[in-house]
Amino acid sequence: MIKKFIVFTVIVAFILGESLAGETMSCPVTPELWSVGVLPQAKNSNDLTKNYNSFEVAKGKKIIIKGKVLDKDCVPISGAKVSIWQANSMGYYQFNYDKYSEHYDENFAGSGNIISNNLGEFEFITVYPGKVNSVNPNVIFKIEHQSFQPMETKMFFPENNNVKDIKILAPYLIKEQIPLITAKMNGKIDDKVIYYFTITLDQLNLYKEY
């Protein structure tokens, strides 16, 4: 009786193992949120707290944004160009180019980019953005890679992710998708809060798998 039970257990375990091995892990896809109009070319730096030829740092609370770019099977995408644009701490987009505005910060870069590493990771140093026209603080992300279609989305902050305000920008989003465009707080480095944001493309990495 014991031998039969052992044989049966082994057979069941083998069948379940084969079944699970055939399944591919999937990650929830990040909703696309495209900007109205054409964004200027992002600056070639991942530190937005200093503008070109600037000897001082930008105004506002300094933060770090870390994250990862994945395909829909959760495989990291290396070599992706990750670009961001955001308002400064006073809620003003630097690419409006009105340097005479009282909200213009000459030391803030306003945009930046970095190439994801072999684990799909990226990191930016920036300031916490202010509200723009009462819209919750957010950061525009654009992902570009030679093997994938371009993708644009927005990252909101966990302490400022009011669903009603977000749906003004994207009325087609359902409530369950809001966490997918909301960063997570992930500790501190010195006095800088770290926000973590995972971007999952609705595409497959054809040349890499785990």
Order of alpha helices (4+ residues) and beta strands (2+ residues): alpha-beta-beta-beta-beta-beta-beta-alpha-beta-beta
